[in-house]
Amino acid sequence: MKLPLSWLSDYTDMNGITPKEYDAKLTMSGSKVEEVYYLGAEIDNVVTGKILEVVDHPDSDHLKICQLDVGKEEPVQIVTGAPNVTPASVGEICPVCLHKSTLPGGVKITKGKLRGVPSNGMMCSFQELGLSHGCVPYACENGILFLPAGTPVGEDIKKVLGLDDWVSDFEITSNRPDCLSVIGLARETAATFDRPFSVKTPEVKGVGDDINKYMSVEVKDTDLCPRYTARIVKNIKIEPSPAWMRERLHACGVRPINNIVDITNYVMLEYGQPMHAFDYKCLSDGRIVVRRARNGESIQTLDGVDHDLSDKMLAICDNDKPVAVAGVMGGANSEIMDDTKTVVFESANFHGATVRITAKALGMRTEASGRFEKGLDPRMTLDAVNRACELVEQLGAGEVIDGIIDVDNSDPNHKRLPFEPDKMNALLGLELPAEEQQKLLEKLDFKIENNEVVVPFFRTDINRMCDVAEEVARMYGYDKIPTTLYAGEMVQGEFTPSQQAERAAALVCREAGFDESMSHSFISPKFYDILGWDENDPRRISPTILNPLGEDFSVIRTTVLPSMLDNLAHNHAHRNPTASLYELGTIYTPTVKDGKADPDVLPHEEKI
């Protein structure tokens, strides 16, 4: 989970917290930080410049000589071959690499000459700055990046393009899906640094009308979909998102696409609740049915791949067909297009194990499935869909129809556990008063009522007293817990009767001049022929190894004789032709069924 630290300021006070301090303290409080890095670390000495003059190069038919104002006393001369730089480009503002500047990938720019004309730097494209076209939708695909009118001249390009920010990359464990969100990590940040934390309730104005005139939702499998929430936005205007949203998505590793898609991704990152947007005109009869897919049904997902569905998968359907694989990916048959005018925002909660099984069976794992499979709080669906509609109104992307469809079959009750301060102290090796434990838990939105711990809905991982104790420990500080040695009584060791008998027998054999033999319990069935045992001798019934190393190790022995005779033969041939051996070996007597070793009953093990 990548998190730009500036985004945290929307929910908690980040003043005075350095990236290094943030890394160390969040890791110690249980939110492991893999890396903290500066977005514009590889960009240096690149500023905005205004094109003052463009003339043809005297010795080239495609190079241009440009004079640029970069906020210094004298203009900077740069020679470029970019096709979009012409005399008509005068007045445009673009990124300018000055002498001794650096770009992503270790590229270094210095002054030089092009066809004999001095060039004191380079004008940049968005690709050379490490950006995608979604980050700067106004940019030319093949040419210099022209910035919006009014961009300050001589400004560091990192500030202009939102690259002047630190990003913390978290390793979120599977039991903390609440931390796969900016709000969840802001809550952890506020608790760790003892700062205030607040999330504003989304406000949607609406334009009247009634959602029930447009659509209906039926959830047939409530065990797989505890809650399904939907809202409708009409008069949609598909266009690029504003710069602040594009910059935040880019910092989180998400490629900006358009305002509607970006809103769903933004809300997923902010709240941790995956969302989906359907083109309303593609929903048959304006109906959504949440049900298990039928064997034989298929769907083409947004990535253009066809998938066969089964009745073990949950699907979002209209009256006729599946339009999305629940919790995994939407269908191409309801995709948002440039001519989309009415959108259905879906914010739902799905059974985690079913999403995981479906994603694995289809061979596709998405940002949505990765969150759903860990188990999400059903209460997030309403705030998330309202936040999406709030952003629609804020961006002027459409008109929100009044009303919400909310099919809620989730458990409305908080999980409650006994509050046991003494047991937690004993487990942690601490002596914290109950009042201090309560304060530490309240930082994380736990409550203590009637000597019970009221677990917040978003903490689906808290099930036992030891889970609550862990929350106390990490907020108290693992580094503050004193180091103690394990305490335990010393006991006198002794040999068991069977061990004593084995040692006594071995001692007698050694005093009689025998050497100890040690051999494998796996032998070849051919040894029984060498011993001359009759074919019907029950001692031939040996359990067979399922995955033997070879025929010579394919059965478990019922006697140690073959192994000892093999050792005697080896000694006679190579070392000691007069050796006398003894072996305390294990043999395995099977349970015989129909003249064969019963494979369902373990052989009886004995030592001889």
C-alpha positions as CSV (number, residue, x, y, z in Angstrom):
1,M,0.0,0.0,0.0
2,K,1.6,3.2,-1.2
3,L,0.6,6.3,0.8
4,P,1.6,9.9,0.0
5,L,2.2,11.5,3.4
6,S,0.5,14.8,2.3
7,W,-2.8,12.9,1.9
8,L,-2.7,12.1,5.7
9,S,-3.1,15.8,6.5
10,D,-6.8,15.5,5.4
11,Y,-7.4,13.4,8.5
12,T,-4.7,14.1,11.1
13,D,-2.0,16.6,12.0
14,M,1.3,15.8,10.3
15,N,3.1,19.0,11.3
16,G,6.6,18.4,12.6
17,I,6.8,14.7,11.6
18,T,9.7,13.9,9.4
19,P,9.6,11.0,6.9
20,K,12.3,9.1,8.8
21,E,10.5,9.5,12.1
22,Y,7.2,8.4,10.5
23,D,8.9,5.3,9.1
24,A,10.4,4.3,12.4
25,K,7.4,4.9,14.7
26,L,4.7,3.4,12.4
27,T,6.8,0.3,12.1
28,M,7.2,0.0,15.8
29,S,3.5,0.4,16.3
30,G,2.7,-2.5,14.1
31,S,2.3,-1.0,10.6
32,K,5.4,-2.2,8.9
33,V,6.9,0.4,6.5
34,E,8.9,-1.2,3.7
35,E,10.2,2.1,2.3
36,V,9.8,5.8,2.5
37,Y,10.9,7.6,-0.7
38,Y,10.7,11.0,-2.3
39,L,8.6,11.1,-5.5
40,G,10.9,13.5,-7.3
41,A,14.2,12.0,-6.0
42,E,15.6,11.5,-9.4
43,I,14.7,14.9,-10.8
44,D,17.0,17.8,-10.1
45,N,17.5,21.3,-11.6
46,V,14.4,21.1,-13.8
47,V,12.3,24.2,-13.8
48,T,9.4,25.7,-15.8
49,G,10.3,27.9,-18.7
50,K,8.4,30.2,-21.1
51,I,9.2,30.1,-24.8
52,L,10.1,33.5,-26.0
53,E,11.3,32.8,-29.5
54,V,11.5,29.9,-31.9
55,V,13.7,30.1,-35.1
56,D,14.9,27.5,-37.6
57,H,18.4,26.0,-37.1
58,P,20.6,27.2,-40.0
59,D,22.1,23.7,-40.6
60,S,19.1,21.5,-40.0
61,D,15.7,21.1,-41.5
62,H,14.0,19.8,-38.3
63,L,15.9,21.5,-35.4
64,K,14.7,24.7,-33.8
65,I,16.6,27.3,-31.7
66,C,14.5,28.5,-28.8
67,Q,15.0,31.3,-26.3
68,L,13.3,30.6,-22.9
69,D,12.6,32.6,-19.8
70,V,13.4,30.4,-16.8
71,G,13.1,33.0,-14.1
72,K,16.7,34.3,-14.5
73,E,18.2,37.6,-15.6
74,E,19.0,36.2,-19.1
75,P,17.0,33.9,-21.3
76,V,18.3,30.4,-21.9
77,Q,19.0,29.1,-25.4
78,I,18.0,25.5,-26.1
79,V,18.1,23.6,-29.4
80,T,15.3,21.0,-29.8
81,G,14.0,18.7,-32.5
82,A,10.5,18.2,-30.9
83,P,7.9,18.3,-33.7
84,N,5.4,20.3,-31.6
85,V,7.8,23.2,-31.1
86,T,7.1,25.8,-33.8
87,P,7.0,29.6,-34.0
88,A,3.4,29.2,-32.9
89,S,4.7,27.8,-29.6
90,V,5.8,31.2,-28.4
91,G,4.2,31.8,-25.0
92,E,4.0,28.2,-24.1
93,I,5.4,27.0,-20.7
94,C,7.3,23.7,-20.5
95,P,9.7,21.8,-18.3
96,V,13.3,22.9,-18.9
97,C,16.4,20.8,-17.8
98,L,19.2,23.3,-17.1
99,H,22.9,22.6,-17.2
100,K,23.8,19.7,-14.8
101,S,20.3,18.5,-14.3
102,T,19.1,14.9,-13.8
103,L,16.0,12.9,-14.9
104,P,14.5,9.6,-13.9
105,G,16.7,6.6,-14.9
106,G,19.9,8.4,-14.1
107,V,19.8,10.6,-17.2
108,K,22.1,13.6,-16.9
109,I,21.7,16.8,-19.0
110,T,24.6,19.2,-19.6
111,K,25.1,22.0,-22.0
112,G,26.6,21.4,-25.4
113,K,26.3,22.1,-29.1
114,L,23.9,20.8,-31.7
115,R,25.1,21.2,-35.3
116,G,27.4,24.0,-34.1
117,V,24.8,25.9,-32.1
118,P,25.1,26.1,-28.3
119,S,22.3,24.4,-26.4
120,N,22.2,25.1,-22.6
121,G,19.8,22.3,-21.6
122,M,16.8,20.5,-22.8
123,M,13.0,20.8,-22.9
124,C,11.2,17.7,-21.6
125,S,8.4,15.5,-22.6
126,F,6.2,13.9,-19.9
127,Q,7.8,10.5,-20.6
128,E,11.2,11.9,-19.7
129,L,9.9,13.0,-16.3
130,G,8.6,9.5,-15.6
131,L,4.9,10.3,-16.0
132,S,2.1,8.5,-17.9
133,H,-0.2,10.3,-20.2
134,G,-3.0,10.0,-17.6
135,C,-1.0,12.2,-15.3
136,V,-0.9,15.0,-17.9
137,P,-3.9,14.4,-20.3
138,Y,-3.4,17.7,-22.0
139,A,0.1,16.6,-23.1
140,C,1.2,15.8,-26.6
141,E,2.1,12.1,-27.0
142,N,5.2,12.8,-29.1
143,G,6.7,16.1,-28.1
144,I,7.5,18.6,-25.4
145,L,5.1,18.8,-22.4
146,F,3.3,22.1,-22.6
147,L,2.0,23.1,-19.2
148,P,-1.4,24.8,-18.5
149,A,-1.5,28.6,-19.0
150,G,-0.7,30.5,-15.8
151,T,1.9,28.1,-14.6
152,P,4.6,30.1,-12.8
153,V,7.9,30.6,-14.6
154,G,11.1,29.4,-13.0
155,E,9.3,27.1,-10.6
156,D,10.7,23.7,-9.6
157,I,8.9,21.2,-11.9
158,K,8.5,18.8,-8.9
159,K,6.2,21.3,-7.2
160,V,4.3,22.0,-10.4
161,L,3.6,18.4,-11.2
162,G,2.9,17.1,-7.7
163,L,6.2,15.3,-7.3
164,D,7.3,17.2,-4.3
165,D,6.0,14.6,-1.8
166,W,7.1,11.7,0.3
167,V,5.5,8.3,-0.2
168,S,5.4,5.5,2.4
169,D,5.2,2.0,1.1
170,F,3.5,-0.3,3.7
171,E,3.6,-4.1,4.0
172,I,0.0,-4.7,5.1
173,T,-0.6,-8.1,6.7
174,S,-3.6,-10.2,5.7
175,N,-5.4,-9.6,9.0
176,R,-5.4,-5.8,8.6
177,P,-7.6,-5.0,5.6
178,D,-8.6,-1.8,7.3
179,C,-5.1,-0.5,6.7
180,L,-5.4,-0.9,2.9
181,S,-6.8,2.6,3.0
182,V,-5.6,6.2,3.6
183,I,-8.2,6.5,6.4
184,G,-7.1,3.3,8.1
185,L,-3.4,4.4,8.0
186,A,-4.3,7.9,9.1
187,R,-6.1,6.3,12.2
188,E,-2.9,4.3,12.9
189,T,-0.8,7.5,12.4
190,A,-3.0,9.5,14.8
191,A,-2.8,6.8,17.5
192,T,0.9,6.4,17.1
193,F,1.8,10.1,17.4
194,D,-1.1,10.9,19.8
195,R,-2.7,13.4,17.3
196,P,-6.4,14.1,16.7
197,F,-8.1,12.0,14.0
198,S,-11.4,12.9,12.2
199,V,-13.2,11.9,9.0
200,K,-15.9,14.1,7.6
201,T,-19.2,12.5,6.7
202,P,-19.7,12.8,2.9
203,E,-22.3,15.4,1.9
204,V,-24.3,14.9,-1.3
205,K,-26.7,17.7,-2.4
206,G,-28.5,15.8,-5.1
207,V,-30.8,17.2,-7.8
208,G,-34.1,15.6,-6.9
209,D,-35.8,12.7,-8.8
210,D,-36.0,9.2,-7.3
211,I,-33.6,6.4,-7.8
212,N,-36.4,3.8,-7.5
213,K,-37.8,5.0,-10.8
214,Y,-34.6,4.0,-12.5
215,M,-33.4,0.7,-11.0
216,S,-34.0,-2.1,-8.5
217,V,-31.6,-4.4,-6.7
218,E,-32.2,-8.0,-5.6
219,V,-29.7,-10.0,-3.5
220,K,-30.5,-13.7,-3.8
221,D,-27.4,-15.0,-1.9
222,T,-27.2,-12.8,1.2
223,D,-24.6,-15.1,2.7
224,L,-22.2,-14.2,-0.1
225,C,-23.3,-10.5,-0.3
226,P,-24.1,-9.1,3.2
227,R,-24.6,-5.6,1.8
228,Y,-25.2,-4.0,-1.6
229,T,-25.4,-0.2,-1.9
230,A,-26.0,1.7,-5.2
231,R,-26.6,5.3,-6.3
232,I,-27.2,6.8,-9.8
233,V,-25.6,9.8,-11.4
234,K,-27.0,11.3,-14.6
235,N,-25.8,13.8,-17.2
236,I,-22.3,12.5,-16.9
237,K,-19.4,14.5,-18.4
238,I,-16.4,12.2,-19.1
239,E,-13.2,14.2,-18.9
240,P,-9.8,14.2,-17.2
241,S,-9.8,14.4,-13.4
242,P,-8.3,17.6,-11.8
243,A,-4.6,17.7,-11.2
244,W,-4.8,17.1,-7.4
245,M,-6.7,13.8,-7.9
246,R,-4.4,12.7,-10.7
247,E,-1.3,13.5,-8.6
248,R,-2.6,11.5,-5.6
249,L,-3.5,8.5,-7.7
250,H,-0.1,8.6,-9.4
251,A,1.7,8.7,-6.1
252,C,-0.3,5.6,-5.0
253,G,0.8,3.8,-8.1
254,V,-2.6,4.0,-9.9
255,R,-2.8,5.3,-13.5
256,P,-5.4,8.1,-13.9
257,I,-7.9,7.4,-16.7
258,N,-10.9,9.7,-16.6
259,N,-13.0,11.4,-13.9
260,I,-15.5,8.6,-13.3
261,V,-13.0,5.7,-13.2
262,D,-10.6,7.9,-11.2
263,I,-13.3,8.6,-8.6
264,T,-13.9,4.9,-8.0
265,N,-10.2,4.3,-7.6
266,Y,-9.8,7.3,-5.4
267,V,-12.5,6.1,-3.0
268,M,-11.1,2.6,-2.9
269,L,-7.7,4.1,-1.8
270,E,-9.3,6.5,0.6
271,Y,-11.8,4.2,2.3
272,G,-10.5,0.8,1.4
273,Q,-13.8,0.0,-0.1
274,P,-13.6,-1.2,-3.8
275,M,-16.3,0.3,-6.0
276,H,-17.5,-0.2,-9.6
277,A,-19.4,2.0,-12.1
278,F,-21.9,0.5,-14.6
279,D,-23.2,2.2,-17.7
280,Y,-26.8,2.4,-16.8
281,K,-28.0,2.0,-20.4
282,C,-26.3,-1.5,-20.5
283,L,-28.4,-2.8,-17.6
284,S,-31.4,-4.7,-18.9
285,D,-34.6,-3.2,-17.3
286,G,-32.5,-1.2,-14.9
287,R,-32.3,-4.3,-12.7
288,I,-29.4,-5.7,-10.7
289,V,-29.5,-9.2,-9.4
290,V,-26.7,-10.5,-7.1
291,R,-26.7,-14.3,-7.4
292,R,-24.5,-17.3,-7.9
293,A,-23.5,-17.7,-11.6
294,R,-25.0,-20.6,-13.5
295,N,-22.9,-23.3,-15.0
296,G,-22.4,-22.5,-18.6
297,E,-22.6,-18.7,-18.2
298,S,-19.7,-16.6,-19.4
299,I,-18.5,-13.0,-19.3
300,Q,-15.9,-10.9,-21.0
301,T,-14.2,-8.8,-18.3
302,L,-12.9,-5.3,-18.7
303,D,-9.4,-6.6,-19.6
304,G,-11.0,-8.1,-22.7
305,V,-10.6,-11.8,-21.6
306,D,-13.5,-14.2,-21.8
307,H,-14.2,-16.3,-18.7
308,D,-16.5,-19.3,-18.1
309,L,-18.4,-19.0,-14.8
310,S,-19.6,-21.7,-12.4
311,D,-22.2,-22.0,-9.6
312,K,-19.4,-21.6,-7.1
313,M,-18.9,-17.9,-8.2
314,L,-20.9,-14.9,-7.3
315,A,-22.0,-12.7,-10.2
316,I,-23.6,-9.3,-10.5
317,C,-26.3,-9.7,-13.2
318,D,-29.0,-7.7,-14.9
319,N,-32.2,-9.3,-16.0
320,D,-30.5,-11.3,-18.7
321,K,-26.7,-11.7,-18.2
322,P,-23.8,-11.3,-15.8
323,V,-22.3,-7.8,-15.9
324,A,-19.6,-8.3,-13.4
325,V,-17.7,-10.9,-11.4
326,A,-18.5,-10.0,-7.8
327,G,-15.5,-8.6,-6.0
328,V,-13.1,-9.2,-8.9
329,M,-13.8,-7.2,-12.1
330,G,-16.6,-5.7,-14.1
331,G,-17.8,-6.8,-17.4
332,A,-17.0,-5.2,-20.8
333,N,-20.7,-5.2,-21.6
334,S,-21.3,-2.5,-19.0
335,E,-18.1,-0.5,-19.3
336,I,-18.0,3.3,-19.0
337,M,-17.5,4.8,-22.4
338,D,-17.0,8.3,-23.8
339,D,-20.7,8.5,-24.6
340,T,-21.9,7.3,-21.2
341,K,-24.6,9.6,-19.8
342,T,-25.9,7.8,-16.7
343,V,-23.8,5.8,-14.3
344,V,-24.7,3.4,-11.5
345,F,-22.2,3.4,-8.6
346,E,-21.9,0.1,-6.9
347,S,-20.5,-0.2,-3.4
348,A,-21.0,-3.7,-1.9
349,N,-19.6,-6.2,0.6
350,F,-18.8,-9.7,-0.6
351,H,-17.8,-12.9,1.2
352,G,-14.0,-13.0,1.3
353,A,-13.4,-16.7,0.8
354,T,-15.7,-16.8,-2.2
355,V,-13.9,-13.8,-3.8
356,R,-10.6,-15.5,-3.2
357,I,-11.7,-18.8,-4.7
358,T,-13.3,-17.1,-7.7
359,A,-10.2,-14.9,-8.4
360,K,-8.0,-18.0,-8.2
361,A,-10.2,-20.1,-10.5
362,L,-10.4,-17.3,-13.1
363,G,-6.6,-16.6,-12.9
364,M,-7.1,-12.9,-12.1
365,R,-6.3,-11.0,-9.0
366,T,-7.2,-7.4,-8.8
367,E,-6.9,-4.5,-6.3
368,A,-10.6,-5.1,-5.5
369,S,-10.3,-8.9,-5.0
370,G,-7.1,-8.4,-2.9
371,R,-9.2,-6.3,-0.5
372,F,-12.4,-8.3,-0.5
373,E,-10.7,-11.6,0.2
374,K,-9.3,-10.4,3.5
375,G,-12.8,-9.5,4.8
376,L,-14.1,-5.9,4.8
377,D,-16.5,-4.0,7.1
378,P,-20.0,-4.0,5.5
379,R,-20.6,-0.5,7.0
380,M,-18.1,1.1,4.7
381,T,-20.3,0.6,1.6
382,L,-22.6,3.5,2.4
383,D,-19.9,6.1,3.2
384,A,-17.9,5.0,0.2
385,V,-20.8,5.4,-2.3
386,N,-21.7,8.8,-0.8
387,R,-18.1,9.9,-1.0
388,A,-18.0,9.0,-4.7
389,C,-21.2,11.0,-5.3
390,E,-19.7,13.9,-3.3
391,L,-16.7,13.9,-5.5
392,V,-18.9,13.8,-8.6
393,E,-20.6,17.0,-7.5
394,Q,-17.2,18.5,-6.4
395,L,-15.7,17.8,-9.9
396,G,-18.8,18.8,-11.8
397,A,-18.9,15.4,-13.4
398,G,-22.6,14.8,-13.2
399,E,-25.9,15.2,-11.3
400,V,-26.6,12.8,-8.4
401,I,-30.2,11.5,-8.3
402,D,-31.8,11.5,-4.8
403,G,-32.1,8.3,-2.9
404,I,-29.9,5.3,-2.1
405,I,-30.6,1.6,-2.7
406,D,-29.2,-0.2,0.3
407,V,-29.8,-3.9,0.7
408,D,-28.3,-4.6,4.2
409,N,-28.2,-8.1,5.7
410,S,-25.1,-7.6,7.7
411,D,-24.9,-8.1,11.5
412,P,-25.6,-4.7,13.2
413,N,-24.1,-5.7,16.5
414,H,-20.5,-4.9,17.6
415,K,-18.3,-7.8,18.6
416,R,-17.8,-7.8,22.4
417,L,-15.0,-9.4,24.5
418,P,-14.3,-9.5,28.2
419,F,-12.0,-6.7,29.4
420,E,-9.4,-8.5,31.4
421,P,-6.6,-6.2,32.4
422,D,-4.9,-8.6,34.8
423,K,-4.7,-11.4,32.2
424,M,-3.4,-9.0,29.6
425,N,-0.7,-7.8,32.0
426,A,0.3,-11.4,32.7
427,L,0.5,-12.2,29.0
428,L,2.5,-9.1,28.2
429,G,4.8,-9.0,31.2
430,L,3.5,-5.6,32.2
431,E,1.9,-3.9,35.1
432,L,-0.3,-1.3,33.4
433,P,-3.4,0.0,35.3
434,A,-6.7,-0.8,33.7
435,E,-7.3,2.9,33.1
436,E,-4.1,3.2,31.0
437,Q,-5.0,0.1,29.0
438,Q,-8.4,1.7,28.3
439,K,-6.8,4.9,27.1
440,L,-4.5,3.0,24.7
441,L,-7.4,1.0,23.3
442,E,-9.6,4.1,22.9
443,K,-6.9,5.6,20.6
444,L,-7.8,2.9,18.2
445,D,-11.6,3.4,18.5
446,F,-12.1,0.5,20.9
447,K,-14.6,1.2,23.7
448,I,-14.9,-0.2,27.2
449,E,-18.5,-0.7,28.4
450,N,-19.7,-2.7,31.3
451,N,-16.3,-4.3,31.7
452,E,-16.4,-5.4,28.1
453,V,-14.2,-4.4,25.1
454,V,-16.5,-3.1,22.2
455,V,-14.5,-3.9,19.0
456,P,-14.9,-1.4,16.2
457,F,-16.6,-2.9,13.1
458,F,-13.5,-2.3,10.9
459,R,-11.4,-4.6,13.1
460,T,-12.5,-7.9,11.8
461,D,-9.3,-9.5,13.1
462,I,-10.0,-9.1,16.8
463,N,-11.5,-12.3,18.2
464,R,-9.8,-13.1,21.5
465,M,-8.3,-11.6,24.6
466,C,-4.8,-12.0,23.2
467,D,-5.8,-9.9,20.2
468,V,-6.8,-7.1,22.5
469,A,-3.6,-7.5,24.5
470,E,-1.6,-7.1,21.3
471,E,-3.3,-3.7,20.6
472,V,-2.4,-2.6,24.1
473,A,1.2,-3.7,23.6
474,R,1.8,-2.0,20.3
475,M,0.3,1.3,21.5
476,Y,2.2,1.1,24.7
477,G,5.4,0.4,22.7
478,Y,7.1,-2.9,22.1
479,D,10.4,-1.2,22.9
480,K,9.1,-0.3,26.4
481,I,8.3,-3.9,27.4
482,P,11.0,-5.1,29.8
483,T,13.1,-8.1,28.8
484,T,12.7,-11.1,31.1
485,L,14.0,-14.6,31.1
486,Y,11.6,-17.6,31.0
487,A,10.9,-19.0,34.4
488,G,10.5,-22.7,34.9
489,E,11.3,-25.5,37.4
490,M,14.3,-27.8,36.8
491,V,13.4,-31.5,36.5
492,Q,15.6,-34.6,36.9
493,G,15.9,-36.5,33.6
494,E,16.0,-40.3,33.5
495,F,15.8,-43.1,31.0
496,T,12.5,-44.9,30.4
497,P,12.3,-48.6,31.1
498,S,12.5,-49.5,27.4
499,Q,15.6,-47.2,27.0
500,Q,17.2,-48.9,30.0
501,A,16.5,-52.3,28.5
502,E,18.0,-51.3,25.2
503,R,21.2,-49.9,26.9
504,A,21.6,-53.0,29.0
505,A,21.3,-55.3,25.9
506,A,23.7,-53.2,23.9
507,L,26.2,-53.3,26.8
508,V,26.1,-57.1,26.9
509,C,26.6,-57.4,23.2
510,R,29.6,-55.0,23.2
511,E,31.2,-56.9,26.1
512,A,30.8,-60.1,24.1
513,G,32.8,-58.5,21.3
514,F,30.0,-57.5,18.9
515,D,30.0,-54.3,16.9
516,E,26.8,-52.2,16.5
517,S,25.2,-52.2,13.1
518,M,22.8,-49.4,12.0
519,S,20.8,-49.7,8.8
520,H,17.8,-48.3,7.0
521,S,14.3,-49.6,7.6
522,F,13.6,-49.7,3.8
523,I,14.8,-52.8,2.0
524,S,14.3,-54.7,-1.3
525,P,11.6,-57.4,-1.5
526,K,14.3,-59.6,-3.1
527,F,15.9,-60.0,0.3
528,Y,13.1,-62.4,1.3
529,D,14.1,-64.7,-1.6
530,I,17.7,-64.6,-0.4
531,L,16.6,-65.7,3.1
532,G,14.7,-68.6,1.5
533,W,11.4,-67.8,3.0
534,D,8.4,-69.6,1.6
535,E,6.1,-67.6,-0.7
536,N,3.3,-67.9,1.7
537,D,5.4,-66.9,4.7
538,P,3.4,-64.1,6.5
539,R,6.8,-62.3,7.2
540,R,6.9,-61.5,3.5
541,I,3.9,-59.2,3.8
542,S,5.7,-55.9,4.0
543,P,4.1,-52.4,3.7
544,T,5.0,-50.8,0.4
545,I,6.5,-47.3,0.1
546,L,4.4,-45.0,-2.0
547,N,7.3,-43.0,-3.3
548,P,10.4,-45.2,-3.0
549,L,13.9,-44.1,-4.0
550,G,14.1,-47.3,-6.0
551,E,13.4,-51.0,-5.9
552,D,16.1,-51.6,-3.4
553,F,14.2,-49.4,-0.9
554,S,10.6,-50.1,-1.8
555,V,9.2,-52.0,1.3
556,I,9.5,-51.6,5.0
557,R,11.3,-54.5,6.7
558,T,9.6,-57.1,8.9
559,T,12.9,-58.4,10.1
560,V,16.4,-57.0,10.6
561,L,18.1,-60.1,9.2
562,P,18.4,-58.8,5.6
563,S,20.0,-55.5,6.7
564,M,22.5,-57.2,9.0
565,L,23.5,-59.9,6.4
566,D,24.0,-57.1,3.9
567,N,26.3,-55.3,6.3
568,L,28.2,-58.5,7.0
569,A,28.7,-59.1,3.3
570,H,30.0,-55.5,2.9
571,N,32.4,-55.9,5.8
572,H,33.7,-59.2,4.6
573,A,34.4,-57.8,1.1
574,H,36.0,-54.5,2.1
575,R,37.0,-54.2,5.8
576,N,36.6,-57.0,8.4
577,P,35.9,-60.5,7.2
578,T,35.5,-61.7,10.8
579,A,33.1,-59.0,12.1
580,S,30.4,-59.9,14.6
581,L,27.4,-57.5,14.6
582,Y,24.4,-56.7,16.7
583,E,21.6,-54.2,15.9
584,L,18.9,-52.6,17.9
585,G,16.6,-52.1,14.9
586,T,13.0,-51.3,14.3
587,I,10.7,-53.7,12.4
588,Y,7.2,-53.1,11.1
589,T,4.5,-55.7,11.4
590,P,1.5,-54.9,9.2
591,T,-2.2,-55.7,9.8
592,V,-3.0,-58.4,7.3
593,K,-6.3,-58.1,5.3
594,D,-7.1,-60.6,2.5
595,G,-3.5,-61.8,2.5
596,K,-2.1,-58.3,2.0
597,A,-0.9,-55.5,4.2
598,D,-3.9,-53.3,5.1
599,P,-3.0,-49.8,3.7
600,D,-5.5,-48.1,6.0
601,V,-3.9,-49.3,9.2
602,L,-0.4,-48.1,10.2
603,P,2.1,-51.0,10.7
604,H,2.9,-52.0,14.3
605,E,6.3,-50.7,15.2
606,E,8.6,-52.7,17.5
607,K,12.3,-52.7,18.4
608,I,14.3,-55.9,18.5
